[in-house]
């Protein structure tokens, strides 16, 4: 397998999941401005959407899966013994999908405009919406270690990446002690630590334009 990524972008989530699942994979960086990969390939020929992540399932390039929520679930199902996601078809799996949708639509989509120099008024509005979601998550994490309870899942990898963006975009995670502790604990997981290192990152002080 090969994961196409951009350092610190949302592709960091499946990168962490691949390491949590103990899968062998290659990592290839994508310049999101030029749509060229580190090997010089036109990324649009691999993923016409032009966004990361994309997961190439075989060497031929014919089977490519795009999108964070699809890829992380695919990875989880490759290694069911790791319990990164509840079994497909169970109610718990639908709860996981609900968390993935929440992160994608209620957090990542609010972050996107902040990367593109919006007006101060719009930036303040978006930060307010994200802060409201963080307040909600602060309550959720008051009685559990992870989003789904006491076991780390692919949803936690995705939320962890969103939390990496917070400080640089004007949201102080320290205002949410449970969320801040949650981010720190995940950052100390060997898979997350290794993924950050492989992308040249070391925690929230680093970030990259999302895609």
Buried (B, 14 or more C-beta within 10 A) or exposed (E): BBBBBBBBBBBBBBBBBBBBBEBEBEBBBBEBEEBBBEEEBEBEEBBEEBBBBBBBEEEEEEEBBBBBBBBBBBBBBBBEEBEBBBEEEEEBBEBBBEBBEBBBEBBBBBBEBBBEEBEEEEBEBBBEBBBEBBEEBBEBBEEEBBBBEEEBBBBBBBBBBBBBBBBBBEBEBEEBEBBBEBBEBBBEBEBBBBBBEBBEBEEBEBBBEBB
